[in-house]
Amino acid sequence: MANATSNKHAGLLLWQDSAVNIKPLRNLFGLLSAITLSASGFACECGAPGPACSFVSTVPVIFIGTPAFTDEDGSGTFAQRTLYKFTVEEIFKGLPEGTKEVWVDPGSYTSCYAVYELGKRLLVFATAAGSFPTDTAAMTVAKPDGKVKPLPPGFNPKMPVYYAPECTGTREAVSAAVDIAWLRAWKKGETQTRILGVVHDGLDWPLTGAKVTIKRDTGNWSTLSDSTGAFLFEPVKPGKYDVDANLAGYRLRWKPQVDVDQSTCGYLDLSLEASGGLSGTVVNREGKPLAGVSLVVARMKGEEETFPPIHHDESRVDGSFQYRGLPAGDYLVGVNLDTAPNVDAPYPKIYAPGVPNRSEARLFHLGPSLTISGIRIQMPPRLRERTVHLRVVWPNGENVGKDASAETDDEQSNLIDFESVSKDGTATIKCFAAKPCTIEAKTWLTKPGESAKAQVAASPPHRIEAGNASVSVTLTLSERREGWNMGSAGDVTPVSQ
């Protein structure tokens, strides 16, 4: 069941993109700027929402509606004060019958800020603004820089505002036909009390044949999860149940409880932990341990590698690495299996035991409690880097100072290096010597909330041919465009400065 909303989340997350591998702590200012203002935004990691039956007991407002207006400014920041006006199509709970329009607060300046697409029908689960889920706060209480954002047209401060950030269950109506049918039956008093859920491993793959047991003072009941990991108890009596799940080689780390009301459901997402593991050593061509090599484990799905993979901390001083808690399955181990080389991982793609081709890679088969040790990965030499001495200027020749940044890639949208530009407009950045790279500099022209679309001043992408010698380049921020990505599409206009 798909989550309805796109989202913008500027919490301090690790950057997870198959085409990007940014240093998590270096260039912190530039990285945070990219995260905070990125037009694409960052997910709140909600996961798929549970069924509607699991929300009706706790969510006070449920309706089908369509966003018709928003004063969301496109900057992607926490601090903007934003509202959506919904036209109401069908009410299930919490709104007076006959309500045609409501105002919705989409989330917070801390996390889980939802962006609803105008004109797209949604099944909305909401609370009264001022009653905030954990780790969120309504935008209607935000005062960026001590200022109050102007009220949108047609908004009366005395009217109620409902709060529906991301991760509270709201979803696209087109994919919620089963939920909507259930809500209609529930409203008529035609639903049964039930307990349902899914069982999966630590990598969110479904587990088949897990024995799920629910227990209360009047007895206990068991069933097995199906091929999708799903299980169902129906009908059950309302009340509180202890829950357990068992499968050979796996364990449930803690025993949850579920409290189910009359004619609703209790929904459980049960993650079973395995005790499989992989460990070994990374060495160079001379057989000496290599520290600081970032390894990747990819789980196989048939003949295909699944991504995002499991990333591990860098290899230790003695070259050792270790993965624990791996579920049963087939795995590949290596370096840069899911991304191109960059300055933090300056190696070509390598599979254990030290081969460049998938056909030659060693496949590690794990049972749920099997550990394979003694893996040895022999790395080739580091890719040779070259230094680019950079000066960044405005069209009038003045240096661009702080708040600008520069990046290089290999012309395939694979980031090699990312550096902040110093106050004197200079930076030192890396490319790899063996192939051409593209370099670009950028800075924000608009502050958060100033514009309907975030504006960037950027240099045209500059190509640097392969070679070993260091080079000096001057980049002019002559293009005004929307979005931070290198060479992003859209209207480009000249920058006058």
For each residue, the residues with C-beta under 8 A, 3 or more apart:
1: 48 49 51 171 175 176 179
2: 48 171 172 175
3: 46 48 49 166 170 171
4: 116 120 122 123 170 171 172 175
5: 114 115 116 117 166 170
6: 41 115 117
7: 41 42 43 44 112 113 114 115 166
8: 41 42 76 77 113 115
9: 13 41 42 43 44 111 112 113 166
10: 35 36 41 42 76 77 78
11: 42 110 111
12: 32 35
13: 9 16 35 42
14: 24
15: 20 21 22 24 31 35
16: 13 308
17: 20
18: 307 308 338 339
19: 339 340 413 414 415
20: 15 17 339 414 415
21: 15 339 342 344 345 415
22: 15 27 31 415 418
23: 26 27 31 343 344 418
24: 14 15 31
25: 28
26: 23
27: 22 23 30 31 405 418 419 420
28: 25 31 32
29: 32 33 403 420
30: 27 33 34 405 418 419 420
31: 15 22 23 24 27 28 34 35 418
32: 12 28 29 35 36
33: 29 30 36 37 403 405 444
34: 30 31 37 38 405 484
35: 10 12 13 15 31 32 38 42
36: 10 32 33 76 77 448
37: 33 34 75 76 77 444 448 454 484
38: 34 35 41 42 76 484
39: 74 76 453 454 482 483 484
40: 483 485
41: 6 7 8 9 10 38 76 115
42: 7 8 9 10 11 13 35 38
43: 7 9 46
44: 7 9 111 112 113 166 167
45:
46: 3 43 49 112 166 167
47: 269
48: 1 2 3
49: 1 3 46 167 169 170 171
50: 54 55 169 267 269
51: 1 54 178 179 182 196 265 267
52: 55 56 62 123 169 176 179 180 182 183
53: 56 179 182 186 191 194 264 265 267
54: 50 51 57 264 265 266 267
55: 50 52 58 59 62 125 169
56: 52 53 59 62 92 93 183 186 264
57: 54 260 261 264
58: 55
59: 55 56 62 93 94 125 126 127 168 169
60: 93 94 126 127 128
61: 93 94 95 124 125 126 127 128 162
62: 52 55 56 59 91 92 93 94 123 124 125 126 183
63: 86 88 89 90 91 92 93 94 95 99 102 123 124 126
64: 88 89 90 92 121 122 123 124 173 180
65: 86 87 88 89 102 121 122 124
66: 86 87 89 119 120 121 122
67: 70 84 85 86 104 116 117 118 119 120 122
68: 85 86 87 101 118 119
69: 84 85 118 152 154
70: 67 82 83 84 85 106 116 118 152
71: 82 83 149 150 152
72: 80 82 84 106 115
73: 80 82 449 450 451 452
74: 39 451 452 453 454
75: 37 80 446 448 449 450 451 454
76: 8 10 36 37 38 39 41 454
77: 8 10 36 37 80 109 448 449
78: 10 108 109 110 113 142
79: 109 142 144 145 448 449
80: 72 73 75 77 109 139 142 144 149 448 449
81: 139 140 142 143 144 148 149
82: 70 71 72 73 105 106 139 149
83: 70 71 103 104 105 106 139 140 152 155 161
84: 67 69 70 72 103 104 105 106 116
85: 67 68 69 70 101 102 103 104 152 154 155
86: 63 65 66 67 68 101 102 103 104 122 124
87: 65 66 68 100 101
88: 63 64 65 91 95 99 100 101 102
89: 63 64 65 66 121
90: 63 64
91: 62 63 88 94 95 97 99
92: 56 62 63 64 183 184 186 187
93: 56 59 60 61 62 63 187
94: 59 60 61 62 63 91 126
95: 61 63 88 91 99 102
96: 99
97: 91
98:
99: 63 88 91 95 96 102
100: 87 88
101: 68 85 86 87 88
102: 63 65 85 86 88 95 99 160 162
103: 83 84 85 86 155 159 160 161 162
104: 67 83 84 85 86 116 124 126 161 162 163 164
105: 82 83 84 129 138 139 140 161 162 163 164 165
106: 70 72 82 83 84 113 114 115 116 139 164 165 166
107: 111 112 113 114 136 138 139 164 165 166
108: 78 111 112 113 132 136 137 138 139 142 165
109: 77 78 79 80 113 137 139 142
110: 11 78 135 136 137
111: 9 11 44 107 108 135 136
112: 7 9 44 46 107 108 133 135 136 165 166 167 168
113: 7 8 9 44 78 106 107 108 109 139 165 166
114: 5 7 106 107 164 165 166 170
115: 5 6 7 8 41 72 106
116: 4 5 67 70 84 104 106 120 122
117: 5 6 67 120
118: 67 68 69 70
119: 66 67 68
120: 4 66 67 116 117 172
121: 64 65 66 89 172 173 174
122: 4 64 65 66 67 86 116 170 171 172 173
123: 4 52 62 63 64 170 171 172 173 176 179 180 183
124: 61 62 63 64 65 86 104 162 164 170
125: 55 59 61 62 164 168 169 170
126: 59 60 61 62 63 94 104 162 163 164 168 170
127: 59 60 61 131 132 133 162 163 164 168
128: 60 61 131 160 161 162 163
129: 105 138 140 160 161 162 163
130: 138 141 163
131: 127 128 163
132: 108 127 136 137 138 163
133: 112 127 136 165 167 168
134:
135: 110 111 112
136: 107 108 110 111 112 132 133 165
137: 108 109 110 132 141 142
138: 105 107 108 129 130 132 141 142 161 163
139: 80 81 82 83 105 106 107 108 109 113 142
140: 81 83 105 129 161
141: 130 137 138
142: 78 79 80 81 108 109 137 138 139 149
143: 81 146 147 148
144: 79 80 81 147 149 448 449
145: 79
146: 143
147: 143 144
148: 81 143
149: 71 80 81 82 142 144 449
150: 71
151: 155 157
152: 69 70 71 83 85 155
153:
154: 69 85
155: 83 85 103 151 152 159
156: 159
157: 151
158:
159: 103 155 156
160: 102 103 128 129
161: 83 103 104 105 128 129 138 140
162: 61 102 103 104 105 124 126 127 128 129
163: 104 105 126 127 128 129 130 131 132 138
164: 104 105 106 107 114 124 125 126 127 168 170
165: 105 106 107 108 112 113 114 133 136 168
166: 3 5 7 9 44 46 106 107 112 113 114 170
167: 44 46 49 112 133
168: 59 112 125 126 127 133 164 165
169: 49 50 52 55 59 125
170: 3 4 5 49 114 122 123 124 125 126 164 166
171: 1 2 3 4 49 122 123 175 176 179
172: 2 4 120 121 122 123 175 176
173: 64 121 122 123 176 180
174: 121 177
175: 1 2 4 171 172
176: 1 52 123 171 172 173 179 180
177: 174 180 181
178: 51 181 182
179: 1 51 52 53 123 171 176 182 183
180: 52 64 123 173 176 177 183 184
181: 177 178 184 185
182: 51 52 53 178 179 185 186 191
183: 52 56 62 92 123 179 180 186 187
184: 92 180 181 187 188
185: 181 182 188 190 191
186: 53 56 92 182 183 189 190 191 263 264
187: 92 93 183 184
188: 184 185
189: 186 263
190: 185 186
191: 53 182 185 186 263 264
192: 234 235 263
193: 234 235 236 237 238 260 261 262 263 264 265
194: 53 232 233 234 235 236 260 265 266
195: 214 232 233 234 236 241 258 260 265 266 267 268
196: 51 230 231 232 233 234 265 266 267 268
197: 212 230 231 267 268 269 270
198: 206 225 228 229 230 231 268 269 270
199: 206 207 210 212 225 229 231 245 247 270 272
200: 203 204 205 206 207 229 269 270 271 272
201: 204 205 207 250 271 272 273 274 327 328
202: 271 272 273 274 325 326 327
203: 200 299 310 327
204: 200 201 271
205: 200 201 299 327 329
206: 198 199 200 225 227 228 229 230
207: 199 200 201 210 225 229 247 250 272
208: 225 226 227 229
209: 224 225 247
210: 199 207 224 225 229 231 245 246 247 250 270 272
211: 222 223 224 245 246 247
212: 197 199 222 223 224 225 231 243 244 245 270
213: 220 221 222 243 244 245 246
214: 195 220 221 222 233 236 241 242 243 258
215: 219 220 221 241 242 243 244
216: 219 220 239 240 241 242
217:
218: 237
219: 215 216
220: 213 214 215 216
221: 213 214 215 233 236
222: 211 212 213 214
223: 211 212 231 232 233
224: 209 210 211 212 231
225: 198 199 206 207 208 209 210 212 229 230 231 245
226: 208 229 230 231
227: 206 208
228: 198 206
229: 198 199 200 206 207 208 210 225 226
230: 196 197 198 206 225 226
231: 196 197 198 199 210 212 223 224 225 226
232: 194 195 196 223
233: 194 195 196 214 221 223 236
234: 192 193 194 195 196
235: 192 193 194
236: 193 194 195 214 221 233 241 260
237: 193 218
238: 193 260 261 262
239: 216 259 260
240: 216 257 258 259
241: 195 214 215 216 236 257 258 259 260 266
242: 214 215 216 255 257
243: 212 213 214 215 255 256 257 258 268 270
244: 212 213 215 252 255
245: 199 210 211 212 213 225 252 270 272
246: 210 211 213 250 251 252
247: 199 207 209 210 211 250 272 368
248: 368
249: 274 275 328 367 368 369
250: 201 207 210 246 247 272 273 274 327 368
251: 246 272 273 275
252: 244 245 246 255 270 271 272 273
253: 271 273
254:
255: 242 243 244 252
256: 243 268 270
257: 240 241 242 243
258: 195 214 240 241 243 266 267 268
259: 239 240 241 266
260: 57 193 194 195 236 238 239 241 264 265 266
261: 57 193 238 264
262: 193 238
263: 186 189 191 192 193
264: 53 54 56 57 186 191 193 260 261
265: 51 53 54 193 194 195 196 260
266: 54 194 195 196 241 258 259 260
267: 50 51 53 54 195 196 197 258
268: 195 196 197 198 243 256 258
269: 47 50 197 198 200
270: 197 198 199 200 210 212 243 245 252 256
271: 200 201 202 204 252 253
272: 199 200 201 202 207 210 245 247 250 251 252
273: 201 202 250 251 252 253 325
274: 201 202 249 250 325 326 327 328 368 369
275: 249 251 324 325 368 369 371
276: 325 326 327 328 366 367 368 369 370 371
277: 322 323 324 325 326 366 370 371 372 373
278: 297 322 323 326 331 333 364 366 371 372 373 375
279: 320 321 322 323 371 372 373 374 375
280: 320 321 333 352 373 374 375 376 377
281: 289 315 318 319 320 321 375 376 377
282: 289 290 293 295 315 319 321 377 379
283: 286 287 288 289 290 319 376 377 378 379
284: 287 288 290 378 379 381
285: 378 379 380 381
286: 283
287: 283 284 378
288: 283 284 319
289: 281 282 283 315 317 318 319 320
290: 282 283 284 293 315 319 379
291: 314 315 316 317 318 319
292: 314 315
293: 282 290 314 315 319 335 345 347 379
294: 311 312 313 314 315 335 344 345
295: 282 311 312 314 315 321 333 334 335 377
296: 309 310 311 312 333 334 335 336 337 338
297: 278 309 310 312 323 326 331 332 333
298: 305 306 307 309 310 331 332 333 334 337 338
299: 203 205 305 306 309 310 329 330 331
300: 303 304 305 306 329 330 331 332 363
301: 304 305 306
302:
303: 300
304: 300 301
305: 298 299 300 301 309 332 337 338
306: 298 299 300 301 309
307: 18 298 338
308: 16 18 311 338
309: 296 297 298 299 305 306 337 338
310: 203 296 297 298 299 323 326
311: 294 295 296 308
312: 294 295 296 297 321 322 323
313: 294
314: 291 292 293 294 295
315: 281 282 289 290 291 292 293 294 295 319 320 321
316: 291 319 320 321
317: 289 291
318: 281 289 291
319: 281 282 283 288 289 290 291 293 315 316
320: 279 280 281 289 315 316
321: 279 280 281 282 295 312 315 316
322: 277 278 279 312
323: 277 278 279 297 310 312 326
324: 275 277
325: 202 273 274 275 276 277
326: 202 274 276 277 278 297 310 323 329 331 366
327: 201 202 203 205 250 274 276 366 368
328: 201 249 274 276 366 367 368 370
329: 205 299 300 326 365 366
330: 299 300 363 364 365 366
331: 278 297 298 299 300 326 363 364 365 366
332: 297 298 300 305 337 351 352 358 361 362 363 364
333: 278 280 295 296 297 298 351 352 362 364 375 377
334: 295 296 298 337 349 350 351 352 361 377
335: 293 294 295 296 345 347 349 350 377 379
336: 296 339 340 341 345 347 348 349 350
337: 296 298 305 309 332 334 349 351
338: 18 296 298 305 307 308 309
339: 18 19 20 21 336 342 345 414
340: 19 336 410 412 414 416
341: 336 345 346 347 348 383 416 432
342: 21 339 345 346 414 415 416 417
343: 23 346 385 416 417 430
344: 21 23 294
345: 21 293 294 335 336 339 341 342
346: 341 342 343 382 383 385 432
347: 293 335 336 341 350 379 380 382 383
348: 336 341 356 380 383
349: 334 335 336 337 356
350: 334 335 336 347 354 355 356 377 379 380
351: 332 333 334 337 354 355 356 357 358 360 361 362
352: 280 332 333 334 361 362 364 375 376 377
353: 362 375 376 377 378
354: 350 351 376 377 378 379 380
355: 350 351 360 361
356: 348 349 350 351 360
357: 351 360 361
358: 332 351 361
359:
360: 351 355 356 357
361: 332 334 351 352 355 357 358
362: 332 333 351 352 353 375
363: 300 330 331 332
364: 278 330 331 332 333 352 372 375
365: 329 330 331
366: 276 277 278 326 327 328 329 330 331 370 372
367: 249 276 328 370
368: 247 248 249 250 274 275 276 327 328
369: 249 274 275 276
370: 276 277 328 366 367
371: 275 276 277 278 279
372: 277 278 279 364 366 375
373: 277 278 279 280
374: 279 280
375: 278 279 280 281 333 352 353 362 364 372
376: 280 281 283 352 353 354
377: 280 281 282 283 295 333 334 335 350 352 353 354
378: 283 284 285 287 353 354
379: 282 283 284 285 290 293 335 347 350 354
380: 285 347 348 350 354
381: 284 285
382: 346 347 385
383: 341 346 347 348 432 433 434
384: 432 433 434 468
385: 343 346 382 430 431 432 433
386: 430 431 432 433 467 468 469 470 471
387: 428 429 430 470 471
388: 408 428 429 430 431 439 464 470 471 472 473
389: 426 428 470 471 472 473
390: 406 421 426 427 428 429 439 441 472 473 474 475
391: 399 425 426 472 473 474 475
392: 399 400 404 406 421 425 426 427 441 459 474 475 476 477
393: 397 398 399 400 425 474 475 476 477
394: 397 398 399 400 457 476 477 495 497
395: 476 477 478 494 495 496 497
396: 497
397: 393 394
398: 393 394 497
399: 391 392 393 394 424 425 426
400: 392 393 394 404 421 425 441 443 477
401: 404 421 422 423 424 425
402: 420 421 422 423
403: 29 33 443 444
404: 392 400 401 420 421 425 441 442 443 477
405: 27 30 33 34 418 419 420 421 427 441 442 443
406: 390 392 418 419 421 427 429 439 440 441 442 475
407: 415 416 417 418 419 429 439 440 486
408: 388 415 416 417 429 430 431 437 438 439 440 464
409: 412 413 414 415 416 437 438 486
410: 340 414 416 432 435 436 437 438
411: 436 437 438 463
412: 340 409
413: 19 409 486
414: 19 20 339 340 342 409 410
415: 19 20 21 22 342 407 408 409 418
416: 340 341 342 343 407 408 409 410 430 431 432 437
417: 342 343 407 408 429 430 431
418: 22 23 27 30 31 405 406 407 415
419: 27 30 405 406 407 427 428 429
420: 27 29 30 402 404 405 427
421: 390 392 400 401 402 404 405 406 425 426 427 441 443
422: 401 402 425 426 427
423: 401 402
424: 399 401
425: 391 392 393 399 400 401 404 421 422
426: 389 390 391 392 399 421 422
427: 390 392 405 406 419 420 421 422 441
428: 387 388 389 390 419
429: 387 388 390 406 407 408 417 419 439
430: 343 385 386 387 388 408 416 417
431: 385 386 388 408 416 417 437 439 464
432: 341 346 383 384 385 386 410 416 435 437
433: 383 384 385 386 466 467 468
434: 383 384 466
435: 410 432 466
436: 410 411 463 464 465 466
437: 408 409 410 411 416 431 432 463 464
438: 408 409 410 411 461 462 463 464 486 487
439: 388 390 406 407 408 429 431 461 462 464 473 475
440: 406 407 408 458 459 460 461 462 475 486 487
441: 390 392 400 404 405 406 421 427 458 459 475 477
442: 404 405 406 456 457 458 459 477 484
443: 400 403 404 405 421 456 457 477
444: 33 37 403 447 454 455 456 457
445: 455 456 457 480 495
446: 75 450 451 454 455
447: 444 450
448: 36 37 75 77 79 80 144
449: 73 75 77 79 80 144 149
450: 73 75 446 447
451: 73 74 75 446 454 455
452: 73 74
453: 39 74 482
454: 37 39 74 75 76 444 446 451 482 483 484
455: 444 445 446 451 480 481 482
456: 442 443 444 445 480 481 482 483 484
457: 394 442 443 444 445 477 479 480 495 497
458: 440 441 442 477 479 480 481
459: 392 440 441 442 462 475 476 477 478 479
460: 440 478 479
461: 438 439 440 486 487
462: 438 439 440 459 473 475
463: 411 436 437 438
464: 388 408 431 436 437 438 439 467 471 473
465: 436
466: 433 434 435 436
467: 386 433 464 471
468: 384 386 433
469: 386
470: 386 387 388 389
471: 386 387 388 389 464 467
472: 388 389 390 391
473: 388 389 390 391 439 462 464
474: 390 391 392 393
475: 390 391 392 393 406 439 440 441 459 462
476: 392 393 394 395 459
477: 392 393 394 395 400 404 441 442 443 457 458 459 495 497
478: 395 459 460 494 495
479: 457 458 459 460 492 493 494 495
480: 445 455 456 457 458 492 493 494 495
481: 455 456 458 488 490 491 492 493
482: 39 453 454 455 456 488 490 491
483: 39 40 454 456 488 490
484: 34 37 38 39 442 454 456 488
485: 40 488
486: 407 409 413 438 440 461
487: 438 440 461
488: 481 482 483 484 485
489:
490: 481 482 483
491: 481 482
492: 479 480 481
493: 479 480 481
494: 395 478 479 480
495: 394 395 445 457 477 478 479 480
496: 395
497: 394 395 396 398 457 477
